[in-house]
Amino acid sequence: MTTMELLGSDLSPANVILGLVVITILVVKIRERMWNPSSLPVYNDRKWYEFGYGKATGRYLVDPEGLIRSGLEKGDAFYLCTEAHFRLILSPKYADVIGGDNRFDLGKFISEVGIFDYDEKTGATGDFHEGIPGFEPLANIALESKILQNTVKTKLSRQTPKLVEPLSTETAMALISNWGEQTDPHEVNMRDTMSRIIAQMVSRGFLGEDDLCRNPTWLQLLYDFLEDSFIAAHILRRWPLFMRNIASRFLPSCQKVRSELQDVIEYLKPLIDKPDSPDTEMTAISWVKDMSKGSAYDFTTLQLTLALASLDTSNDLLTKAMCDLSEHPNLVKDIRKEIIEIVGKEGLSKSSLQKLYLLDSAMKESQRLRPLGYSNMERVAKERVVLPDGLIIPKGTAIMISACHMMDSSIWPDGDRYDGYRFANLRNASKNALTSSYQLTSTSADHMGFGHGKQACPGRHYAVVFGKILLCHIILKYDFNEGRTKLRGHNILPHADIKINIRRRNEEISL
Ligand code: HEM
């Protein structure tokens, strides 16, 4: 057979097709080997007849817990198509090692810095749309300089004791305007009123004693802006990465966020421009300016980032805590007794709030049963990492640790049931109750309500003081009972229309 004949038969249509199939399989296998070198299972992938990942994302949104739990039944690590493409889901046995390793970064997860081009499998997707106008407050969390994290760790933590009194005064005012002083039982919408009360407290804590924190239009704007930012970010995530900047110009949700941001800037501008004085020293504007050490930052959007990190998260925890408390009247009585005893004797201060073990325990238990999500500790691997057990995590992989174990009996006895006394009992039985690892601010692989490890929430000490101030006021000043406080069964988010029955009572001690 001549060479020509050989070539001719090699290039027959059947051989060309076979060759293409072999090459495609090879390319797919090589790519798979790159993003999944440990050959981990991949769950909730798109089915062969599905175009794109819309259906897989939908399946995740319907049952995130079920998909994570079913993956964990088969192994400690797997890829899962989630709300925002593929994530490497790890069991909590990895929480300590991931949390302690600087090669895994939360900021990169939030912003995706472009260490990888968009990749369907690793899910490096630009979660908070860094560089897209309107999303600056979301993207600030991921600033390389960590100015926000450092401000919270140093300035906010140092100022927290001084903020107790102003926050308490603001809480009293916010409760009167939102819950009233009626002694007859009446129903209030919990999520709406709690979000307004918390927005007022957050504004007071960060912006100082300015009329702004009591301006209802500002409070509504702040709340809407933050809520709409998350919605717009979510909608924009459905677009391929390379089209997002353009799409954001036309999408109504993104246009709304840009216009709200302009309004917010108008409100904040006079505060940002205020010359330094002892008054301004107690504001986050001054803390951030100090931490910037002269470098150029957008101080307005940084204020919003602080509000963003605090508002929804605090609202979530405190609304859930109120839902649980309203179903446990005896626990409320015991907490009230504790407040009267300790705060009555010592006054309201950071140190007296720290001694409210039962209140702390009830809040920690609400966070245990209904944390922010079914997974936590979101990180991106900044480089290729080989974990001590040999698991290879390629550079750019987006990982999350399952939080499902917090909510069941695998760690906590009778863990499916709310027991507000659980952590107080554990704390009282421990050697040093004051600093016990069962307090709300402590994080561990078993309770990651505030995340865990080096990048655990730096604002948690302030958040706990803040939350306890509000709950002390509520528990002393109001009777409340089950309205329609049942939280939605599957989803961890509280219902938008949760109602609670309240009536003003005579408080035993004044705050
Ligand atoms: C109840 C209220 C809060 C909850 C439940 C909460 C929860 C969380 C969680 C789960 C994380 C991720 C931690 C991890 O992945 O290990 C986080 C990070 C963060 N939180 Fe909070 N948080 C709250 C309040 C606050 C407040 C009041 C601030 C500050 C004003 C704040 C600032 C931050 C910052 C800056 C980060 C990013 C940390 C980093 O990048 O290293 N948080 N928070």
Residues whose N, C-alpha, C, O or C-beta is under 5 A from the ligand:
A	BS01	HEM	L106 G107 I141 L148 Q149 V152 L306 A309 S310 T313 S314 L317 M377 E378 M448 G449 F450 G451 H452 Q455 A456 C457 P458 G459 R460 A463
